[in-house]
Amino acid sequence: MTRPLPYPWLLAALGVLVAALFCVSLLVGPAGLGFFDSLAALLAGRGEAETLVMREIRAPRAVLGLMIGATLGLSGAALQGYLRNPLAEPGLLGVTGAASLGAVAAIYSGLSLIFPLALPLMALGGAGLASMLLIGLAGARGGALTLILAGVALSALCGALTALALNLSPNPFAATEIMFWMMGSLSDRSWTHVGLAAPFMLAGWAALGFAGRGLDALTLGEDAAASLGVRLDRLRLAVVLGAAASVGAATAVAGGIGFVGLVAPHLLRRAVGARPARLLPAAALGGAALLLAADIAVRLIAPERDLKLGVLTALVGAPFFLRLVLSTRRRLA
């Protein structure tokens, strides 16, 4: 049995992998630019059309891929640690569904045509409202089970309202736009989207990083964690608000992208010794690598058909999820 890499070496290896995939993401696309032409356009601004492609199309897409992947991996690791449930993932809280509902309302009402930023702004509003409802439903002393039930209820409600909007949409083009947006994509994103999402993601990362010590103590049980001085109410608040802010911002600018938050922590859990505080940064880097790789793949597999990123992550993640369910069942048998 091979020994896992020492923790600093693991983070360094993941960092190198993310940096390499980030560079590949900058260099891959339908424009057909050569390697040296791409570098000259990105670094020196050589060539008007090439510079536009590199700096205004590929660069924000690569940055968003890195940030959203890190957000999903980090949030998934934090939720799995807090809920002590290996099947937990960011969509469990209902924030993803609420952000999607906000975006659907912007498309359905036509506001996204009048003011393009209305779509991500209303999605962020939906995520913020969902986080407040989630905390209110869970209550001041609610445990992990209460939080899960509240999240499931919110997800079901938002899913039903989204389906209602699709069902009642008088404009077939709006319904089509809603469906394509919900599949998730990083194409046609700009620096405006990066600037809109970045503050919420950074605030969420800070809150989830603050929760690392408490998540380590929680592995011993709630009573043991409380005896070690961990404020369980503050820990829950940090995890819920951190995940809601960062995942809500990610959904607002990219649509629904699933399974990254489930897969990334599981791929790295054994390598960090199953310690949540160590898993958080590793899962963030792993999530960034997974999403960057998936975004590169959608540009290579079917560049002329605009394969949606969320579709590819679901196709890859669903078999992994089934394998995880079966292995968990065998372990509990």
N, C-alpha and C positions, 0 to 999 in steps of 0.2 A: 504494500500500500504506500503510495507516494505521500510524502509530507507536504502540507500546504506551504505556500510562500510565506515568509515573514511579512507581517502586516505592512510595514513601510514599503517593501518591495512590491507587494500586491497593489497598493495605491499608485506607486510609480508606474507599474506595468499598465494599469488601467488608464492612467493619465496619458501615457504614450499612445495607447490604442485610440483614445478619444481624439488626441491631437492629429493622429494620422487620418482617421476617418473625417475629421473636420476639413483637413486639407483636400482629401479626395472629393468631399462634397462641394468644395469650391471649384473643382476642376471638371466636374461631370455635369453635362447638360446638353440640351438639343442644339445649342448655338454652334457646336462643332469647333470651338476654339482650341488651338494647340496649347501645349503645356507652357512654352515660353511666352506666347502671346498672352495667355491668361495671367501669368505672373507679372508681365510688363504692364498690363492694363490695371491689375489690382494694386500693385505697389507704386508704379510711376505714372499711372493715368495715361498710358500710351494708347491712342486710338479711341475716338469718341464712342463708337458703338461698343467696342470691346470693354471700355471702362464702365459704360452704363450697365452692361450685362454683369460684369464682375462685382461692381460696388453697390448696385441698386437692386439686383435680382438674386444673384447667388449668395452674396455675403449675408444679407439679412436672413435668407432661408437657412443657411448653415448655422448662424447664431441662434435662431429660434429652435432649430433641431437640437442643438446642444442643450439649451436652457429647458426646453419642454421635456426632453428625455431625462435630464437630471431631476427635474421636478417630479416626474412620475415615479422614477426609481426611489427617490428619497421619501416621497409621501407613502409609497407602498411599504417600504421598510418600516417607517414610523407607525403606520396603522397596524401592520402585522405584529409589531412589538407591543403596542398598547393593548390591542384586542386579544393578543396571544392566540391568534388564529392565522394559520399559514395560508388560508384562502382569501384573506382580506386584500383589498386593492382600492385605489383611490375612488373609484366609482361607487363604492359601498356607502359613502356618506350622503349620496344624493346631490352633491355639489355639481358634479359633471352634468347630471340631468337638468338641474336648475339653470346652469349656464347655457346649455343647449336650448332650453325653453326660452330664455331671454333672447338668444340669437334668432330663434324661430319667430318670436313676436316681432322682431325688427324686420325680418323678411316679409312676414305675413301682412304687416301694416303698411309696408312700402317705405318705411323710414330709411332702410338701408340704401334705397335708390336715391333719396334726397340728400342724405348725409351718410357716406360710406362708413364712417367710424361709429355710426349708431349701432351697428351689429356687435362689435366687440364691447362697446360701452354697456349695452343692454345685457349682454352675456355676463359681464362683470357684476352688474347690478343683480342679476338673478343669482349668481354665486354668493354674493354678500347677503342677500335676503335668505338664501337657503342655510347659510352658516348660522345666522341668528335664530332661525326656526329650529335648527338642529339642536343648538344649545338650549333653547327654551323647552323643546320636547323632551330632551334627555334629563333636564332638571339639574339642580345644584348638586345632588348626591347620587345621580344616576350612574350605574356602572357600565361596563363594556356591553352587556347584553341590551341595556336600554338604548345605548348609542347605536347599536346595530339595528335594532327595531325601528328607531326614529329615522335612520338613514334609508332603510328599505321602504318605509312609508313615503318619504320624500321622493325617492326614486320612482316609485309606482305612480305617485301623483303627477310628477313632472312628465313621465312617459305617457300617461294618459292624456294630459293636456297637449303635448306635442302631437300625438296621434289625432286628437280632435282638430288641431289647427290644419294638419294635412288633409283630414277628411272634409273640412268645411272650406278649404281654400278655393276661391272662385277662379283663380288664375292658375292654369296648369304649369306655367313657367315658374311661378313662385313655389309651387309644390316641388317641382324638379330641383330648384335651387336649394330648398330646404333639405331635400334628401341628399344631394351631393355635399352640402356643407356638413351634415351630420356624419358623413363617412370619414371626415378628417383629412386634412391636407396642409402642406406647407408651401404650395405653389402660390405665386402672385402675392406674397407677403413682402412688406416693406419695412424700412427702419421705423416708420410710425408705429407699426404693430409691435416691434421690439421695445420701443420706448413706452408704449402703453402697458405692456405686460411686465416689463422688468421690475418696476418698483414693488408690485404685488408678489412676484416670485421671490425677490430678495428678502422681503419681509417674512414670507412663508418659510424660506430656508433658515432664516435666523431663529424663528420660533421652533422649528423642528430640531435644529441643532441644539437649542437650549434644553430640549426634552431628552437628550441622549442619556444623561446620568440617571434620570428617573426611570427610563425604560429598562436600563440594566437592573435597577433595584426591583422593578416590577416582575422580572423573571422569577423571583423568589416568592411571589404572591403579594396580594394587596396589603395584607396585615404586616408582612415582613418589610415591605417598602415603606409603609407608614411609620413603622418603628425605627427605620433608618433616617427619618426626617423628610421623606418625600411627601409633598403636598399633592395628593391625588387629584384634587379639583384643579389645581394649577397645571398639573401635567396634562390632564384631559383638555383643558382650555388651549394649551400650547399646541397639542397635536391636532385638535379639531380646527382651530383658526389657522395654523400653519398650513395644513393640508388644503383647507378651503381656499385660502388666499392664493396659494401657488397653483393648485390644480384648476381653480376657477379662471385664473388669468391664462393658463395654458389652453383650456377649452375655448376661452373667448376668442383667441387669435388663430387657433388651429382646428377647432371642431373636436369631435369625439375620437380619441385615440386610445384604444384599450389594450390591456394585457401587459404593457411594458412595466407598469407598477407591480404586477404580480410576478412576472418572470425574473426581472433583474434581481430582486432580493434573494430568490430561491437559488439562482445560479451561484451566488456569492456567500450564502449563509455559512456553509461548512468551512469555507476558506478563512472566515474571520472568527471561527470558534463560536458561532451562534450568539455573539454579544451584540445587542442592538446598537449600542453607541458606536461600535466599530463598523457595523453594517451600514449605518446611515451614509457616510461619505462614499463607501465602496459601492453601495446600490445607486447613489447619485451618478457616479462615473459609469457604472454598468448600464444604467438607463440611458445616459447620453450616448454611449457607444451603440446600444441597440437601436435607438431611434435614428441616429445618423446613418447606420448601416441600412436600415429599412428605407430611409428616404433616398439613399443612393440606389437601392434596388428598384424602387418604383420608377426611377428615371432610366434604368437600364433594361428592365423587363419589357415594358410597353410604353416607350416614350411618346408614341403618337396617340395613345388611347387615354392618357391621364389617369393611370391607375391610382386610386386613392390610398393614402398612407394608412388610414385606419382599417381599410379592408385587408391590406397585407399583414399588419400586426395581428389582426384577428385570425387570419388564416394560419399564421405561425403560432400564435399564442393559445388558440383553442385546443390543439392536440396536447400541448404542454400542460394545460389546465386539467384535461382528462387524465393524463398520466399522473399528475399530482394527486387528484382525487383517488385514483386506484391505489397509489402507494400509501396514502393516508389510511385508506380502508384496510389494507393488509397490515399496516402497523398497529391499528387498533383492534384487529381481529384476535 
